[in-house]
Amino acid sequence: MSTHSENGYSDVLRSAWKRYTELDMNSKQLQNRFINARRWIAILGVIATLLALVTDQYGDQLAPPLANSLRYMLIAVPIIISVLSAFANKFIGSTDWLILRAAAEEVLKEIYLYRTVYQKNPNRDEYLTKRLTTILRRTYKGLGGKLIIEPYKGKLPRDYDPKNPYSDPGFNDLDCDQYLSYRLIDQRNWHRNRITQLQRERMRIQLGILLMGGFGAFLAALGGPFVTWVALTAAIASALTGWEELRNLERTIVIYSRVILELTILRDEWESIPPDQRTDEAFYSLVTQAESVLWNQNQQYVSSMQESIASVEGDDKELIDKMNAEAFGLVDDFQKKLWERSTQVMARTRERLDEVVEEAAGLVDDVVDSVADKAMELKDEAETTLNEVVGLPVGDAVEESVESDTTAAAEETAALQTEGDKAIEISMESFEGIEAVEESEMSEAGLEVGGTDDGKADVPVTEMPAVEDAQASDSDAAVG
């Protein structure tokens, strides 16, 4: 028994249109989110390859802050890809939009059967209600018990345009001409437009793959440093290939082409029937065949898309694992290079320290030798002077001369010792400055600098007392 609202429309049919609109709207929303997530995963995969190449080729030549930033980005990008992929699978669902798409198309099929084949059946409301219940329960089960659907609160049907004579109002029963116009021809035209769009997209992707392949071959032919960048062109080509597989363009074009063919044949066969032979039975047969073609096309599309998505997700998992392994491997290599560089810096620092110490020791030895020589010269001059002096008391003359010469030698020795100490201080300050600069470079490179266990900073301190003792000993000898 039919139930109708105040405007004469069936409440069951209105409910069916609402269910279809909600399923269709949510399916498109999930599809857009899924496609956007996969697009970002492909883009980030190419960026990860670019970062890996830059870090590997130019990491040693970059300033430490920039090199560290590249290293952190190289670690972060694969992690972001993994998180984004897990988020898309958990909260968007890789195939949830396909389940909603199939449910929406099945509801639409029942709506047109209700308005054509069952229009004279008094129990068609009851039949449509049962079909809607079955479809929703199957959808609920297919979504894993999570039927999260955003409600629709607009006009019904959503795409109806009163100004367009070929737009379906949605609630009246249909005759043959109306069904051909609203359903069969409309679907055929939609698939024609859609297949043209898909073919253009497929050609663009194929062109990009061929260009990347040719450019990679060109770089390989150049040789030298250009060979490294072949990996980037290969990554771009791989991303485009994966995107084409995800979109399932080739198989979709084949499926849509079959739909266009079958609907065109059905319309031509109907047009070939004389008007006086176009009975209700022939009309119902046309509707049944057309809806069967559309429904089979929908099932083939959903099945092929599920297979394509499953294949791409498997490839993505392997790609993510590979990128993670390569990223951490490159980071380890980068750290090893930094450690080797720091070791070289420390070796140069030790060599410079040894040179400074040797220069300081040589300077002190020269000062001591100079003081001893000067003292001996003064002693010889004093003896010569005493031998030449006549009439003076020998004891007083010797004492006075020796005292005067000793005082002068002591003053000159003190001055020379002061100069030696200043030279040593300057040498030690120069070494400390070199050591501070090298430790700063190693700290910016992200490495820890250990203590001076090898005694490199203790050499001057341990040697200074010995030098001073030797200097004092020589001075005493000179005075004596």
C-alpha positions in Angstrom: 0.0 0.0 0.0 1.3 3.4 -1.0 1.7 6.3 1.4 2.0 9.8 0.1 2.8 13.2 1.6 0.6 16.3 1.2 2.1 17.1 -2.2 1.2 13.7 -3.5 4.8 12.3 -3.5 5.5 8.9 -2.0 7.2 9.1 1.4 9.1 5.9 0.6 10.4 7.3 -2.6 11.4 10.6 -0.9 13.3 8.5 1.7 15.0 6.6 -1.1 16.2 9.8 -2.7 17.5 11.0 0.6 19.4 7.8 1.3 20.9 7.9 -2.2 21.9 11.6 -1.8 23.6 10.9 1.6 25.4 7.9 0.4 26.6 9.6 -2.8 27.6 12.8 -1.0 29.6 11.0 1.7 31.2 8.7 -0.9 32.5 11.7 -2.9 33.8 13.3 0.3 35.7 10.2 1.4 37.0 9.7 -2.1 38.4 13.3 -2.2 40.1 12.9 1.2 41.6 9.5 0.1 42.9 10.9 -3.2 44.3 14.0 -1.5 46.1 11.8 1.1 47.6 9.6 -1.6 48.6 12.6 -3.6 50.6 14.0 -0.6 52.2 10.6 0.0 53.4 10.5 -3.6 54.8 14.1 -3.3 56.5 13.5 0.0 58.1 10.4 -1.5 59.7 12.5 -4.2 60.8 15.1 -1.6 62.4 12.4 0.5 64.5 11.2 -2.5 65.5 14.8 -3.2 66.6 15.3 0.5 68.5 12.1 0.4 70.5 13.1 -2.7 71.2 16.6 -1.4 72.4 15.3 2.0 74.5 12.6 0.5 76.2 14.9 -2.2 76.5 18.2 -0.4 76.1 17.4 3.3 79.9 17.9 3.9 80.0 21.2 2.0 77.1 22.9 3.8 77.2 24.9 7.0 76.5 22.7 10.1 73.1 24.3 10.9 71.9 23.7 7.3 73.4 20.2 7.2 71.6 19.4 10.5 68.3 20.8 9.2 68.5 18.6 6.1 69.3 15.6 8.2 66.3 16.2 10.5 64.0 16.7 7.4 65.3 13.5 5.9 64.3 11.6 9.1 61.0 13.4 9.4 59.6 13.0 5.9 59.4 9.2 5.9 57.8 9.3 9.3 55.3 11.8 8.1 54.5 9.5 5.1 54.0 6.6 7.5 51.7 8.6 9.8 49.7 10.0 6.9 49.2 6.6 5.4 48.1 5.1 8.7 45.8 8.0 9.3 44.2 7.6 5.9 43.7 3.9 6.3 42.2 4.2 9.8 40.0 7.3 9.6 39.3 7.7 5.9 39.4 4.1 4.8 41.0 3.0 1.6 37.8 1.4 0.2 35.1 2.9 2.4 34.1 5.3 -0.3 33.7 2.4 -2.8 31.3 0.7 -0.4 29.2 3.9 -0.2 29.5 4.3 -3.9 28.1 0.8 -4.6 25.3 1.4 -2.1 24.3 4.7 -3.6 24.2 3.2 -7.2 22.1 0.3 -5.9 19.6 2.6 -4.3 19.4 4.7 -7.5 18.7 1.5 -9.5 15.8 0.6 -7.2 14.4 4.1 -7.5 14.2 3.8 -11.3 12.8 0.3 -11.1 10.2 1.7 -8.7 9.2 4.4 -11.1 9.1 2.2 -14.3 8.8 -1.6 -13.9 6.9 -1.5 -10.6 4.8 1.6 -11.3 1.6 -0.6 -11.6 2.5 -2.8 -8.6 0.4 -1.9 -5.6 3.1 -3.2 -3.2 6.0 -1.3 -4.7 6.4 0.9 -1.5 6.8 -2.2 0.6 9.2 -3.7 -1.9 11.3 -0.5 -2.0 11.4 -0.3 1.8 12.7 -3.8 2.1 15.3 -3.1 -0.6 16.5 0.0 1.2 16.8 -1.9 4.5 18.8 -4.7 2.9 21.1 -2.2 1.2 21.8 -0.2 4.4 22.4 -3.3 6.5 24.9 -4.6 3.9 26.6 -1.2 3.8 26.8 -1.2 7.6 28.4 -4.6 7.6 30.8 -3.7 4.8 32.0 -0.6 6.7 32.9 -2.8 9.7 29.9 -1.6 11.9 30.8 2.1 11.5 28.1 3.8 9.4 29.3 7.4 9.9 27.2 9.3 7.3 26.8 13.1 7.3 23.0 13.9 6.9 21.7 15.8 3.9 19.2 18.7 4.4 18.7 20.1 0.9 16.3 19.7 -2.0 15.4 16.4 -3.5 16.6 15.3 -6.0 19.7 17.2 -5.3 20.7 17.7 -9.1 17.2 18.6 -10.3 17.1 21.8 -12.3 13.5 23.0 -13.2 14.9 25.1 -16.0 16.4 22.1 -17.8 13.8 20.0 -19.6 16.2 17.0 -19.5 16.5 17.2 -15.7 14.7 14.5 -13.8 12.2 15.8 -11.2 12.6 12.5 -9.4 9.1 11.6 -8.1 6.8 11.0 -11.1 6.4 7.6 -12.8 8.3 7.5 -16.1 7.2 6.5 -19.6 9.7 5.2 -22.2 10.7 8.6 -23.6 11.3 10.0 -20.1 13.3 7.1 -19.0 15.5 7.3 -22.1 16.0 11.0 -21.5 16.4 11.1 -17.7 18.3 7.8 -17.3 19.7 6.0 -20.3 20.9 9.0 -22.4 21.9 10.9 -19.4 24.2 8.1 -18.2 25.6 7.5 -21.6 26.5 11.2 -21.9 28.0 11.3 -18.4 30.2 8.3 -19.2 31.3 9.9 -22.5 32.4 13.1 -20.7 34.0 11.2 -17.9 36.0 8.9 -20.2 37.3 12.0 -22.1 38.6 13.5 -18.8 40.2 10.2 -17.8 41.9 9.8 -21.1 43.4 13.3 -20.9 44.6 12.6 -17.4 46.1 9.3 -18.5 47.9 11.0 -21.4 49.4 13.7 -19.1 50.7 11.0 -16.7 52.1 8.9 -19.5 53.8 12.0 -21.0 55.4 12.8 -17.6 56.6 9.2 -17.2 58.2 9.3 -20.7 59.8 12.7 -20.1 61.3 11.6 -16.8 62.6 8.5 -18.4 64.2 10.4 -21.2 65.7 13.0 -18.9 67.1 10.3 -16.7 68.8 8.7 -19.7 70.2 12.1 -20.7 71.7 12.7 -17.3 73.2 9.2 -17.3 74.8 9.9 -20.7 76.3 13.1 -19.3 78.0 11.1 -16.6 80.0 12.5 -13.7 77.9 14.2 -11.0 74.8 14.2 -13.1 74.4 10.4 -12.8 73.4 10.9 -9.1 70.3 12.8 -10.2 69.0 9.9 -12.2 67.6 8.6 -8.9 65.4 11.7 -8.7 63.9 11.3 -12.2 63.3 7.6 -11.4 61.5 8.6 -8.2 59.2 11.0 -10.1 58.5 8.5 -12.8 57.7 5.9 -10.1 55.4 8.3 -8.4 53.5 9.0 -11.6 53.3 5.3 -12.4 51.9 4.6 -8.9 49.4 7.4 -9.3 48.2 6.0 -12.6 47.7 2.6 -11.0 45.9 4.1 -8.0 43.5 6.0 -10.3 43.0 2.7 -12.3 42.7 4.8 -15.4 43.2 2.2 -18.0 40.7 -0.3 -16.6 38.2 2.4 -15.8 38.3 3.6 -19.4 37.7 0.1 -20.6 34.7 -0.4 -18.3 33.2 3.0 -19.2 33.7 2.3 -22.9 31.7 -0.9 -22.5 28.9 1.0 -20.7 28.7 3.5 -23.5 28.6 0.7 -26.1 25.8 -1.2 -24.3 23.6 1.8 -23.6 24.0 3.0 -27.2 23.0 -0.5 -28.5 19.9 -0.6 -26.2 18.8 2.9 -27.4 19.3 1.9 -31.1 17.4 -1.3 -30.6 14.5 0.6 -29.0 14.5 3.1 -31.8 14.3 0.3 -34.3 11.0 -1.0 -32.8 7.9 0.3 -34.6 5.9 2.6 -32.4 2.9 0.3 -32.5 5.0 -2.5 -31.1 6.5 -0.6 -28.2 4.5 -2.4 -25.5 4.9 -2.2 -21.7 6.7 -5.5 -21.7 9.2 -4.2 -24.3 9.6 -1.0 -22.2 10.2 -3.0 -19.0 12.7 -5.2 -20.8 14.6 -2.1 -21.9 14.7 -0.7 -18.4 15.8 -4.1 -16.9 18.6 -4.4 -19.4 19.8 -0.8 -19.0 19.8 -1.1 -15.2 21.6 -4.4 -15.4 24.3 -2.8 -17.6 24.8 0.1 -15.2 24.8 -2.1 -12.1 27.3 -4.5 -13.6 29.5 -1.6 -14.6 29.4 -0.4 -11.0 30.3 -3.8 -9.6 33.2 -4.1 -12.1 34.4 -0.6 -11.3 34.3 -1.2 -7.5 36.0 -4.6 -7.8 38.8 -3.2 -10.1 39.3 -0.2 -7.8 39.6 -2.4 -4.7 42.2 -4.5 -6.5 44.1 -1.4 -7.6 44.1 0.2 -4.2 45.2 -3.0 -2.5 48.1 -3.3 -4.9 49.2 0.3 -4.5 49.0 0.1 -0.7 51.3 -3.0 -0.7 53.7 -1.1 -2.9 53.5 1.9 -0.7 54.3 -0.1 2.4 57.5 -1.5 0.8 58.4 2.0 -0.4 58.0 3.5 3.0 60.1 0.8 4.6 62.7 1.3 2.0 62.7 5.1 2.5 63.0 4.7 6.2 66.0 2.3 5.8 67.7 4.6 3.3 67.0 7.7 5.4 68.6 6.3 8.6 71.4 4.8 6.5 72.2 8.2 5.1 72.1 9.7 8.5 74.5 7.2 9.8 76.9 7.9 6.9 76.6 11.6 7.5 77.4 11.1 11.2 80.4 9.0 10.3 81.7 11.7 8.0 81.3 14.3 10.7 83.2 12.1 13.1 86.0 11.6 10.6 86.2 15.3 10.0 86.3 16.0 13.7 89.1 13.4 14.2 91.1 15.1 11.4 90.5 18.5 13.2 91.7 17.1 16.5 94.8 15.6 14.8 95.7 18.9 13.3 95.1 20.6 16.7 97.6 18.2 18.3 100.2 18.8 15.6 99.8 22.5 16.1 100.1 22.1 19.9 103.3 20.1 19.5 104.7 22.8 17.2 103.8 25.6 19.7 105.5 23.7 22.6 108.6 23.0 20.6 108.8 26.7 19.6 108.4 27.8 23.2 111.1 25.3 24.5 113.5 26.4 21.7 112.9 30.1 22.7 113.7 29.3 26.4 116.8 27.4 25.4 118.0 30.3 23.3 117.4 32.8 26.2 119.3 30.6 28.6 122.2 30.2 26.2 122.3 33.9 25.5 122.4 34.7 29.2 125.2 32.2 29.8 127.3 33.5 26.9 126.8 37.1 28.1 127.9 36.2 31.6 131.1 34.5 30.3 131.9 37.5 28.1 131.5 39.9 31.2 133.7 37.6 33.2 136.4 37.6 30.6 136.2 41.4 30.2 136.5 41.8 33.9 139.6 39.6 34.1 141.2 41.4 31.2 140.5 44.8 32.8 142.0 43.7 36.1 145.2 42.4 34.4 145.6 45.8 32.7 145.0 47.9 35.7 148.2 48.9 37.5 148.5 50.5 41.0 145.0 49.6 42.2 144.5 47.2 45.0 143.8 43.9 43.4 141.2 42.7 45.9 139.2 46.0 45.9 139.4 46.2 42.1 138.3 42.6 41.5 135.5 42.9 44.0 134.2 46.1 42.5 134.4 44.9 38.9 132.8 41.5 39.7 130.0 43.1 41.7 129.3 45.6 38.9 129.4 43.0 36.2 127.3 40.5 38.2 124.6 43.2 38.8 124.4 44.0 35.1 124.3 40.3 34.1 121.5 39.6 36.6 119.4 42.5 35.3 119.9 41.4 31.7 119.0 37.8 32.7 115.8 38.9 34.3 114.8 40.9 31.2 115.5 38.0 29.0 113.5 35.7 31.3 110.5 38.0 31.2 110.6 38.0 27.4 110.7 34.2 27.4 107.7 34.0 29.7 105.7 36.4 27.5 106.5 34.4 24.4 105.3 31.2 26.1 102.1 32.9 27.3 101.4 34.1 23.7 101.9 30.6 22.4 99.6 29.0 24.9 96.9 31.7 24.2 97.2 30.9 20.5 96.7 27.2 21.1 93.7 27.8 23.4 92.1 29.9 20.7 92.6 27.2 18.1 91.2 24.6 20.5 88.1 26.7 21.3 87.4 27.2 17.5 87.7 23.5 16.8 85.5 22.6 19.7 82.9 25.1 18.5 82.9 23.6 15.0 82.5 20.1 16.4 79.7 21.3 18.7 77.8 22.9 15.8 78.2 19.6 13.9 76.2 17.8 16.6 79.2 15.8 18.2 80.3 15.7 21.8 84.0 16.6 22.6 85.6 14.5 25.3 88.2 15.5 27.8 91.9 15.8 27.2 92.8 12.3 28.3 95.8 12.2 25.9 97.4 15.1 27.8 97.5 17.5 24.9 96.7 20.5 27.2 99.0 19.4 30.0 102.2 19.5 28.1 103.1 23.2 28.7 102.1 23.0 32.4 104.3 20.0 33.1 107.3 21.3 31.2 107.3 24.9 32.5 108.7 24.1 36.0 111.6 22.2 34.4 112.3 25.1 32.1 112.3 27.6 35.0 114.6 25.4 37.1 117.0 25.0 34.2 116.9 28.7 33.6 117.5 29.5 37.3 120.3 26.9 37.4 122.0 28.5 34.4 121.7 31.9 35.9 123.3 30.8 39.2 126.1 29.2 37.3 126.6 32.4 35.3 126.7 34.4 38.5 129.1 31.9 40.2 
